[in-house]
Amino acid sequence: MNLAFPYAFDSRGRTAEVSRERHIRNLIEQVLFTAPGERVNLPTFGCGLGRLIFEPLSTELEATSQFLVQAALTEWLGSLIQVGEVHVEVRDAALHVTVSYLLRRSQELRSDSFVLPGGPS
């Protein structure tokens, strides 16, 4: 069973399910936008990209963020995916991340984009 993220109910009032591919995409999103220390029982989970939104753009920041993403995805989802290319960019006070990866089970190549809006909370 692949639960929908965020958690929701379907039209029958049961826990909503998604396809395996969508589930893996949801897992990637959770790793990308969870800050280490945010999950009580998994204090090292995530890569904390949210804290990079207001950093000045530079090649060093891009390289660092790409390394963070690749390392975190490999650590937490390495049994499900093989991470290929990662592109991280800050545009209009939002963090745009594109991840290309191979689904290990089906050997399907996929590429997904994620956006974390910035700005005052």
Sequence and secondary structure as in RCSB ss.txt:
>XXXX:A:sequence
MNLAFPYAFDSRGRTAEVSRERHIRNLIEQVLFTAPGERVNLPTFGCGLGRLIFEPLSTELEATSQFLVQAALTE
WLGSLIQVGEVHVEVRDAALHVTVSYLLRRSQELRSDSFVLPGGPS
>XXXX:A:secstr
  B SS  B TTSSB B  HHHHHHHHHHHHHH  TT SSS TT S  GGGGTTS   HHHHHHHHHHHHHHHHH
HHTTTEEEEEEEEEEETTEEEEEEEEEETTT  EEEEEEEEE S  
